[in-house]
């Protein structure tokens, strides 16, 4: 059985700036108002026979969203970004472009990119790991990170 949460209607949203280095259109800093759709699959269990409590899932996703909200998302594992300082002002370069941003305006992520694809995988991994700590009946978490209405990336994290 599975539960489905629509990010627009459940207010699972965040607004962030990012860039896809060296991409023809997305290489410069730009932003999106993202929303996050979630599907959790597993066996019904517990006192109420839930797959998982909707409120619990929404709370976890909102916590992740709040960490990214109104930040510049920076992928620490990018091959295209050379980080020069992570203490104090965040300083980095992409080719000949130099950047220096206040740390409170940045969210450093353990990703190769801040594409919708990588963000979907990030959300799915985080949500899956948190849910599995308390519920062994969960078999998969599916997340779609939407950059706007009608376009997003979908990632499925399943039991190994």
C-alpha positions as CSV (number, residue, x, y, z in Angstrom):
1,X,0.0,0.0,0.0
2,X,1.1,3.6,-0.5
3,X,0.3,7.1,0.6
4,X,0.6,10.1,-1.7
5,X,1.2,13.7,-0.7
6,X,0.8,16.5,-3.2
7,X,3.3,19.2,-2.5
8,X,1.3,22.1,-3.8
9,X,-1.8,21.2,-1.7
10,X,0.2,20.2,1.4
11,X,2.4,23.3,1.2
12,X,5.6,21.3,0.9
13,X,7.5,24.1,-0.8
14,X,10.8,26.1,-0.8
15,X,12.2,28.9,-2.9
16,X,15.9,28.8,-3.6
17,X,18.5,30.1,-6.0
18,X,21.0,27.7,-7.7
19,X,23.0,27.3,-10.9
20,X,23.9,24.5,-13.2
21,X,27.6,25.4,-14.0
22,X,28.4,25.7,-17.7
23,X,24.8,24.9,-18.8
24,X,23.8,27.2,-21.7
25,X,20.6,28.5,-20.0
26,X,20.9,27.6,-16.3
27,X,24.6,28.4,-15.8
28,X,23.9,31.7,-14.1
29,X,22.3,32.1,-10.6
30,X,18.6,31.9,-10.9
31,X,15.8,30.7,-8.7
32,X,12.7,28.5,-8.5
33,X,9.7,28.1,-6.3
34,X,9.9,24.4,-5.8
35,X,7.2,22.0,-4.5
36,X,7.8,18.5,-3.3
37,X,5.5,15.5,-4.0
38,X,5.9,12.4,-1.9
39,X,4.8,8.7,-2.1
40,X,5.7,6.3,0.7
41,X,5.1,2.6,0.2
42,X,5.0,-0.1,2.7
43,X,2.9,-2.5,4.8
44,X,0.1,-1.2,7.0
45,X,1.0,-1.6,10.7
46,X,0.7,-0.1,14.2
47,X,-2.3,0.8,16.2
48,X,-4.1,2.6,13.4
49,X,-3.0,0.4,10.5
50,X,-1.2,3.3,8.7
51,X,1.5,2.9,6.1
52,X,2.9,6.0,7.8
53,X,1.2,9.0,9.4
54,X,0.7,11.8,6.8
55,X,1.5,14.4,9.5
56,X,4.9,12.8,10.2
57,X,5.9,12.7,6.6
58,X,4.9,16.3,6.0
59,X,6.8,17.4,9.1
60,X,10.0,15.8,7.9
61,X,9.7,17.2,4.4
62,X,8.9,20.6,5.8
63,X,12.1,20.5,7.9
64,X,14.2,19.6,4.8
65,X,12.4,22.4,2.8
66,X,13.1,24.9,5.6
67,X,16.9,24.2,5.4
68,X,16.9,25.0,1.7
69,X,14.3,27.9,1.7
70,X,15.6,31.3,0.6
71,X,19.2,30.1,0.2
72,X,21.6,29.7,-2.6
73,X,22.0,26.0,-3.0
74,X,25.6,24.9,-3.6
75,X,26.7,21.4,-4.4
76,X,29.9,20.5,-2.5
77,X,30.8,17.6,-4.8
78,X,30.5,19.5,-8.1
79,X,33.4,18.9,-10.5
80,X,32.7,22.4,-11.9
81,X,32.9,24.5,-8.7
82,X,36.1,25.3,-7.0
83,X,35.5,26.1,-3.4
84,X,38.1,28.5,-1.9
85,X,36.7,29.1,1.5
86,X,33.9,27.4,3.5
87,X,34.7,29.2,6.7
88,X,33.2,32.7,7.0
89,X,32.2,34.0,3.6
90,X,31.6,31.2,1.1
91,X,34.1,31.8,-1.7
92,X,34.1,29.8,-4.9
93,X,34.7,30.0,-8.6
94,X,33.2,28.5,-11.7
95,X,35.7,29.0,-14.6
96,X,36.5,32.7,-14.6
97,X,33.5,33.7,-12.5
98,X,34.3,34.5,-8.8
99,X,31.6,34.4,-6.1
100,X,31.6,35.4,-2.4
101,X,28.5,35.0,-0.4
102,X,27.5,35.3,3.3
103,X,27.3,31.8,4.8
104,X,23.8,32.4,6.2
105,X,22.6,32.9,2.6
106,X,24.0,29.5,1.5
107,X,23.0,25.9,1.9
108,X,25.9,23.6,1.2
109,X,24.7,20.2,0.0
110,X,26.6,16.9,-0.3
111,X,25.6,16.7,-4.0
112,X,27.2,16.8,-7.4
113,X,24.6,19.2,-8.7
114,X,21.6,21.1,-7.5
115,X,19.5,20.0,-10.4
116,X,15.9,18.8,-9.7
117,X,17.2,15.3,-10.2
118,X,19.8,15.6,-7.5
119,X,17.5,17.4,-5.2
120,X,14.8,14.7,-5.6
121,X,17.4,12.0,-4.7
122,X,18.5,14.1,-1.7
123,X,15.0,14.5,-0.4
124,X,14.2,10.8,-1.0
125,X,17.3,9.6,0.8
126,X,16.8,11.9,3.8
127,X,13.1,11.0,4.2
128,X,13.7,7.3,3.7
129,X,16.5,7.2,6.3
130,X,14.4,9.1,8.9
131,X,11.3,7.0,8.3
132,X,13.2,3.7,8.5
133,X,14.6,4.6,11.9
134,X,11.1,4.1,13.4
135,X,9.2,2.0,10.9
136,X,10.8,-1.1,9.3
137,X,7.6,-1.7,7.3
138,X,8.5,1.1,4.8
139,X,9.7,-0.3,1.5
140,X,10.2,2.7,-0.6
141,X,10.1,6.5,-0.7
142,X,9.4,8.3,-3.9
143,X,10.0,12.1,-4.2
144,X,9.3,14.5,-7.1
145,X,11.0,17.9,-6.8
146,X,9.1,20.3,-9.1
147,X,10.8,23.4,-10.4
148,X,7.5,24.7,-11.4
149,X,4.0,23.5,-12.4
150,X,4.4,20.6,-14.8
151,X,8.1,20.0,-14.6
152,X,10.0,18.1,-12.0
153,X,12.4,15.2,-11.3
154,X,11.3,11.9,-9.6
155,X,13.6,9.6,-7.6
156,X,12.7,6.3,-5.9
157,X,14.6,5.1,-2.8
158,X,13.9,1.4,-2.2
159,X,15.0,-1.2,0.3
160,X,18.3,-2.7,-0.8
